[in-house]
Every structure is written in structure tokens, then in C-alpha cells.
């Protein structure tokens, strides 16, 4: 139960970000004002790569011939397992792309404290990594708040921009309410079980007196509602369009991808460890929790797609697209547990993680293109993409690839991600959920192809040429190329994830 000095080596990925954030904060204070802060972005980017190196090292140790399996600290308060490591690599990769595409882009007049902009990504990502490894409600909440509070600050970094200030205010108010919901739900679990450990809570729920069933349900749906806000799932999504529109573009991309991935990871771990298989005649919590998640998934797909149909502001459109995609990503969580006998032999975690990789790439790439186009056009409306093919043909081709992936058309990572999730829903007889996926995917063609139509039409008014700096150009084409590779070799990636991940090995439950 005690944390030894040697155990700190298991926390090397997280400690790397802590040390780097402190060093960058000190450097930002002592550097003369006339010196460029872009070097801090390079150091921040390097620290993310070092942290990823430590994650890969521990992944190899866990899965090596002499590996001891998952590592746990302080009675499973913190776990270093394949589930957490896979998510950490995804979080670090997403953050690295966001930081990289920001290099040399923002000027002091746009973000007065450019140094802070670069190193604030580190504690935010640290919080996300803590969430993925948490096996205890306390560590989970600490990671959640570290991610949330840092995100509130990053959204409001453009202090001279009124819209950014308004977005930050809305985000902190709504985010605080969501955190309160989560904490309130956790307090019920602690009060009924006498423990904050997920496995001990699960054991206590299995033998609860039926008279406490109302509190069990209340705690479950309070937490699901709170996490629904964090991943921008309907009906908890109203904040997303306003916040994405007011935040700096890379920060909006970060919230749409990295923050969403962290929320999905911890929702997966909590729901599986606490509620999986808990079902009695008086308290069918197992069925009801996962049915609730399925309903939220369907609502997100329908509401996100319907609201995006009439949207012409690109930031808000991408935000609503993210709401629909939150629904797609919730489907594997809902169907994973719909049939216990089936789940023992089959895991939809792989399908969810595959689509999450594709979602991260196509969203960060789309935001990178939007950054370039909006700076050229002077606004963020869809009409700014008019004639893009004639002004920047290679950028238009890359954006076309990313949009086809978002729409779920072959041969892209988004297409196979949706196919795998839909087939999983059909295999466990969630036909209605698969039907919603198909219908909303087809409906989304309308607004994705509206952007493509704009790009390949000549504009009525002359727009200036698109100016792309090297980091932004590399980010766009890296995301587009990897999206195509995901679509060309999907089975290789699926097999690799399945070769190192196991439900029973990476979650501390008793089968």
C-alpha cells in the first residue's frame, strides 16, 4: 500500500511532463520579453516525445517474455496497464500534433502570453493521462480537474478577444457544473461502499440491500451525465459550439480530440469495473446503465447531425460533427456489455480505439486546414473555402481526404472505424443502434460534401492565396496520409491492438 521510491519509475511518463512544465514556466519568466517564445513550443514538443518513449518502454516491459503483467500502485489507485498505455500514446500523439501545428503561427498580439500557451498543454495532458490510469475515484477526480482547469485557461488565452472571454466563461461555468455532478455521483458510491477503489465498490454493489437501488442508479446516471458533458455527447453538448468558436483553433482541436479521448477512457474503465455483470431481480443496474449509454449514443448521433445540417460556420460545424462522433464512439461502450456471454470472447475496445485514432487524425487535420483558410479569408464561414482548389490545390486534396474520412467513405480510416463499430452492434443484436449509425452517417454527407463543393467551385470574389507555414503544412499532410494508411491497412492495426490488449488482463475484475 505504500509508494516506494522505486515505484516512481513507473510514473516516468507523467513525471516527464511535470518536470518539463516547471522548467518551461521558469524559462518563460526569466527570458527577456523581446525573445521569441517559439523555442518553448519546441521544448514542450520534445517533452511529449520523451514521455511517449517512457510509455512505450513500460508497454514493452509489461508484454515482454518476462513481463509481470499490469502494474498497480497503492491498491490499484494507479494502474500501468495496456489499456492506459494505449490511451496515453494516443493522448501524447494528439497533443504533439496540436503543439506542432501551433509553432510560428500565433503572434503576441493574438495570444499575449505565448509561452504559457505552449506549456499549458503539458499539465492538461498530464491530467488526461492520470485519468486513463486511475483505478480509484480520488486519482480519477484529480486527473479530471487538472485537465479541466487547464482547459478553461487555454480557452481564454486570447484575452483581447471578447468572444474568447465569453467562451471561457461559458466553459468554466458549465464544466464546473459537470464536475459537480461527477463528484456528487462519486460521493454516493463512497457513502454506500465505504471505499473509493473501483473494485471494492463493485464488490459492495453486488451485495447491496435492494432498498439502496435508487441511490445506485442516481450515482450511475449523475456520473454518466457529467462524463457526457466532458465528451460533448447529447444532450450535454450545448457548450461545445460556443467554446470551439471562441477558443484558439489548436485549443479547439485539443478539446475535440485529446480531451474527448480521456473522457471516453475513464467512462470505459468506470462502467466496466463498477457495473459490469451486476444484475439482480431487484436491481438490474447492468442492463439499465448500458441501455442509458446506448440512448445517449443515439441521441448524440441524431442531434449532432441534425444541428450540423444548417450550420455554415466551420468551427461550429466541426463542434457539432464532434457531437455526432461522440455518439459513434459511445456505441462500443454500450454494446460491449450488452451480452455478458458474448463479451467474454469479444472486445469492442479495439474497434473503439481504432475509430478514435482515425477521429483524432481527421479532426486535427481539419482544424489545421481551417486555421490556414480562416487567416486568409478573415472569417471562419464555409464560404471561405470557395475556390480553395484553385488557390491551394494540395491543401484542398488533403482536406477532401479528411472530409471523406469524417463522412465515413472508403478508403479511409473513418470508413472502417464506422464499419467495425456497426458490425459489432449488429453482432450483439443492437439493430436499432446500427440503423441510427447508418442513417446519421448518410445524412452527414450533406454538410461534408457542401464543403467539398465549395472547394472545387471558383469563388465569385477573389480571396488571397493560402499561406501555409511548414508546421501547419506538415500537420495537414501527415494527418491526411495516416488517415489513408488507416483505411488501407485496417486489419494490421486491429490485430496489433488485439495482440497486446485483453479485457481480463487489463481490467482488475474477476471473470
N, C-alpha and C positions, 0 to 999 in steps of 0.2 A: 504493500500500500504506500510505501514511502518512495519519493522520487530521488534516485541516486544521481551523482554527478555524471556517471557513465551513461545514464539514460538521456542526457542532453544531446547525445549524438543522434538519437532517433528524431530529434526536433531540429536537425540541421537545416532543412528547407525553410522552416519558419524563422529560425534564429538568423538566417542569412538576410531575410527581408527586414527584420528588426534592426540589425546592425547597420544595414545599408540605409534605412530610413533615418536613423540617428545621425550617421555620418553626413548624409546629404543635407539634413536640416542645419547642421553646424556649418557646412561649407556655404550654404546659401546665406547664412548670417555674416560670415567673415569675408566673402568675396566682394570686391568693390562693385558698386552699382553699375558702373559702365561696362563691366564684363558680361558677356552673354551667358545666359543660364542654360543654353542648349547642351553644354557639357554635362549638366546634372541629369539630363534626359538620357544621355549615353551611359552614365554610371548606373542609373536606375534600370536601364535595359540590361546591362551586364549582370546586375544582381539577380534579375529574374532568370537569366540563363544559368547562373551558378546554383540557384535554388532548384531549378529543374534538374540539374545534374545530380544533386543530392537525392531528389525523388527517384530518379532512375536507378541510382546506386542501391537504395533500400528496396526498390522493386526487384532488382536482380538478387539481392540477398534473401528476400522472402521466397522467391521462386526458384532459387538455386538448388543444386543437388543436396546440399547440407542445410538448406533453409529451414528455419523453425516455424515457418508459417507467420500468421498475423502477429504483430507486436502490440501489446496493450500496456498502458501506463495508468497507475492509480485506479486500479479496479475498473478498467475499461473506460475511464473518463476520457482517455485519448487513445485512439487506435491508429496504428500504421498498418493498413491492410491494402489489398489490391484495389478495392472499391475506392478508398480515399486517394491512393496514389494515382489512379487513372484520372480521377477528377482534378487532382492537383496539377497534373501535367496539362490538362485542358485549360484550367484557370490561368496558369502561368503563360501558356501559349497565347491565349486571348489577350491577356494584359500586355504581353510583349508586342503583339501586333498593334494594339491601340497606342502604346507609348511610341513605337517606331514611326507610325504614320503621323504623329504629332511633331516630330523633330523638324525644326526650322519652319514650322507652319504658323504658329501663333506668335504675335508680336506683343510687346509690352503694353501697347495702347488697348489691346483686346483683353489680355489677362495680365493685370498689374503685377501679380506675384507668380511669374512663370516658373521659378524654382519650386515653389510649393505645388504647382500643378503637376510636375513630374514626380516628385517623391510621395505625394499623397496616394498615388496608385499602389504603393507598396503596403501600407497598413490596411488598405481596403482589401487587397488580395490576401494578405495575412489572415484577416477575419474570415474570408471565404474558405481558406484552407483549413482553419480551425473548425469551421462548421462541418466540412466533409469528414473530418476525423473524429468528431465528437460522439462519444457513447454515453454522455451524461448531459442532463438538462442544463447544468451550470456552464460547462465549457461551450455547449451549443449556443447559449444566450450571449456569452461573452463574445464569441466569434460573430454572431449576428449583429450585435450592437457596434462592434468595431467596423464591420463592413458598412452598416447603415449610416453611422455618424460621419464617417469619412466621405461617403457618397453625398450626404447633404452638403458638405463643404464644397466638394468638387462641382456640384451643380451650380452653386452660386459664385464661382470664381470670377465670372465677368461682372465685377461689382458696378461698373458704369452702365451696364445694360439692364434696363427696367424689367424686361421680360425674363431675364435670367434671375433677377431677385424675386420676382413673383413665382417662378417655377421652384426656386429653392424653398420659399416659404410654404408653398402647397405640399412639396415633397416632405419637408420635415414634420408638418402637422399630420398629414396622412400616414407617413411612415411611423411616427410615434404612436399613433392610434393602433396601427397594425402590430407593433411591438408589444403594446399593452395587452392586446388580445392574446398574443402568443404567451406572454408571461402569465396572464390570468389562467389560461388553459393549463400551463405547466403547474401552477400553484395547486390546482385541483388534483392533478396526478400525484404531486408530492404529499398533499394532505391525506389522500386515500391510501397511499402505499408506504409513506414514511421514508421514501428514498427518491433520489434524483437519477439513479442509474437506470438506463433503459431496460436492461434485462430483469432487474429486480422489480421494476414497475410492471413489466409484462407478467411475471410470476404472481404478483399481487392481484392484478386484474383477473387472472384466470380463476381465482377462488373468491372473488368479491361477493358480498351479500347482494342479492338482486335488488335490494332497496337502494343501493348506490348506483344503479344503472343509469339514472338520469344524469348524475354527475360525470360518469364515464363518457356519456355521449356529449355532454356540454364541453368537457375538456377537449375531446377529439375535434369537434367542429370549430371551437374557438381557435385551435392551433391551425387547422386546415385553412380557415379564413385568413388568419394572419400570414401564413405562408403563401396563400393565394395572392395577397397583395404584393409580396416580395417578388413573385414571378410574373406579375401583371396578368393574372388569369381573371376572366369574367366571373362574377360581377364585381370584382375588386380591382378593376383596371382603369378607373376613370382618371387617375392621376397621370398615367403614362403619356398620353399625347401632349399634355401641357408641359410636363417635365422634360420630355425629349426635345420639345421645340425650344425651350429656353436654355437648356444646358449646352455647353460646348459640344460640338459634334463628336469628338472622341469619347467624351464622358457619356453621351447618349449611347454610343456604340458599346461602351463598357457596361452600362446598366442593362442594355438589351441582351447581352451575351454572358459575360462573366458573372454578374450579379444573379441573373436568372438561373444559370447553371448551378450556383451554390445553393439557391433556394430549392431547386429540384433534388439535389443530392441529399440535403438534410431531410426533406419531406420523405424521400425514398427510405432513408435509414430509420427515421422515427416510426413511420407507418408500418414498416416491415417488422422491426424489432418489438414494437409495443402491441400491435393489434393483429398480427398475422395468426390465423387459426383460433382466435378467441371467439368462441361461439357456444352459447348455451340457449336453452329454450326461453329463459327469461331475459337474456341479454345477447342478441345476435349482432354484437358490435362488429364482428369480422365482415359480415355481408354489408352492413349499412355504411361503414366507413368507406369501403371501396366503391359502393354504389354512389355515394356522395361525390367521390373524386371523379367518377365517370360522368356524372351530371355536370360538374364544373368543367370538365374537359369539353363536353359537347357544347355547353353554353359559351365557352371561350371561342371555339371554332366558329359558331354561328354569329355571335355578336361581333367578334373581331372582323370577320369577313364582311358582314353586312355594313358595318360602320365605315370600312375602308372603301366601299364601292363608290361613295360620293366624295371622297377626300382628294383634294388637289395639292395640299401642302405635303411635300415629300417627307419631312420629319414626322408629321402626324400619321402619314400613311404607313411608314415603317414601324411606328409605335403600335398601330392597330394590327399590322401584319404580325408583330410580335405577340399580340394577344391571341390571335388565331394559332400561332405556332406553339404558344404555351399550352393550348388545348391538345395539339398533336403530341406534345411531349408528356402530357399527363396521362394519355391513353395507356402507355405501357405500365404505369404505376397502377392504374385501375384494373387492367386485365391480368397483370402479373399474379394477382392474388385472387382472381375471381373463382378459380377452381384449384383447391389445395392439392389434389392428387396430380393435377397437370403441372403445377408449379414446381413440384419436386423434381421433375425430369426436364423442365424447360424454363429458361430465364429470359424475360424480355428486357432485362437490363442492357444486354448487348445491343438490341435494336434501338433502345432509347439513347444510349451513349453514341451510337453511330450517327443517328439523326442530329444529336446535339453538336457533334463535330461539324457536320455539314451546315447546321444552322449558324454556328459561330463564324464559319468562314464566309458564308454568303451575306451575313448581316454586316460584319466588319468591312468586307469589300464594298458593299452598297453604300455604307456611310462614308467610306473613303472617296468614292466617286462623287457623292453628294457634296462633300467638302470642297472638292475642286470646282464643280459646276456652280454651286451657290456663290462662291467667291467671284467667279467670272460674271455670273448673271446679276449679282447684287440682291438676290432673293432666293427663297427655297421652294418656290412653286414648281409644279410639274412642268409648266411651260418653259422653264429654264433649260430643260433637256431637249428642247426643239432644235433639230438640226445638229445634234451632237456628233453624229457620224461624219458630217462634212467638216466639222471643226477639229475633232479629235477621234479619228476612226478607230484606233486601237482601244481607247478608253470605252468607246461605245460598244465594241465587241465584247470586252471584258464585262461590262455592265449587263449586256444581253445574257451572257453565260450565268451571271449571278441571279438575274431575274428568272431565267428558266429554271434554275435550281429552287428558288423560292416558290415558284409555281408548281414544282414537282413534275417536271417534264424530263424525259430521257435525253442524253445520257449524263445525268448529273447526280451528285450526292444526295440532293433533296429528293429526287425521284425515288431512289432505292430506299432512303430513310422512311419515306411515307409508305412505300410498298411493304417493307418489313413490318412496320407497326400495324398496318391494316391487316396483313395476313395473320399476325398474332392475335388481333381482335377476333377475326373470323374463326381461328382455331379454338378459341375458348367460348365460341357461340355468342359473342357480343356483336351480333349482326347490325343492330341499330347504331352502334358507335362507329362501325366501319362505314355504314351508309352516310352518316354525318360527315366523316372524313372525306369521302368521295365527293359529296355534294358541295362542301365548302371549298375543296381544292379546285373543282371545276369553276365555281363562282369566282374564285380569286384570279382566274385568268383575265377577267375583265380589267382589273386595275394594273396588273403586271404588264399585260400587253398594251395598255394605254401608254405606259412609259416607253416601251419599245417602239410603239408607233410614233411617238414624239421624236425619238432619237433619229429615226430614219426618214423623217419629213424635213424639208427645207423650212427654215424659220421665216416668218413674214418680216420680222425686224432683225437687223444684224446684231448678233451677240459677239463679244470679243472672243478671241481664241482661248482655249483652256490652258492655263499654266499649271503644269504638274512638277513639283519638286521630286527629287529622287526617292525619298522615303515613301511618299504617297503613291508614286507610280509603282514601286516595287510591291507595296502592300496590295494594291488593286490586282496586279497580275499574279501575285503569289496566291491570293485567295481564289481567283478565278481558275488558276491552274490546278490547285489542290481540290477544288470542287469537281473539276472534270475527272481527276485521278480517282477521287472517291467513287464517282459513278462508273469508272472503267474497271476498277478492281474492288468491288464492294465485299466480295466473299473473303478475300485475303484479310481485310481489316476485321470482319466479323469473326473469322477463325482465330485471329491473333488475340482478340479480346476474350473470346471464349476459352482460349488455351491458358490464360492466366487468372481468369475470374471464376469464382464459384459462389453460389448463394450461401451454401452451408459453411464454406471455408471463410468467407469474408464478412459474415454477419454472425454475431455471437448468440445464436439461438440453438435450441436443442431440437433436432428434427424428430 
